[in-house]
């Protein structure tokens, strides 16, 4: 079964400094990986996805992630944090072996951004 | 293009009652998935429907059920509500293979 592990439950940064949210995955085949963001009392918004094309994936709002098969990692980064980035971030793997739309979520990382 | 619409946004029910939640997917999307989000268990997959057929089901008791109509709208039903069913229920819409777009969810509180 596919799974993801988010290594930090909370990450605190100052506005303007880089962001790194860490995610490791476990998959028996080449996975589809995603990062979603959830702002308070809101639904989930897709930030970016990896589907075996380029290993460096660019997403919305300046976020990007790099797929590293040798490290089974898919870390999310942003060069400069903005106050509006404060939210919960989920690393997600698609259980795509059966072709069904079933997403397996990590436990989430809460990003705190201070002025 | 309208997004995924979930109704109602908030719901308060009493233990033992049943509840029905609704999800209208993005126009043209034939797949609808449901997820439960709680502080303790995080986000968990409930089930997925494609063209009115349930294709996959998560590890939830039979009290949780769903269906999909010919216009792709979906409903999920929870019978004999328990306090532990209090959660944010999220619906995701997809063309079938590919990105999932989420609604804002229905916040269910069981008292």
Interface residues (C-beta under 8 A of the other chain):
Chain A: X36 X42 X43 X44 X45 X46 X49 X90 X98 X99 X100 X101 X102 X103 X104 X105 X106 X107 X108
Chain B: X4 X31 X33 X35 X42 X43 X44 X45 X48 X50 X55 X56 X58 X90 X92 X94 X96 X97 X99 X100 X101 X102 X103 X104 X105
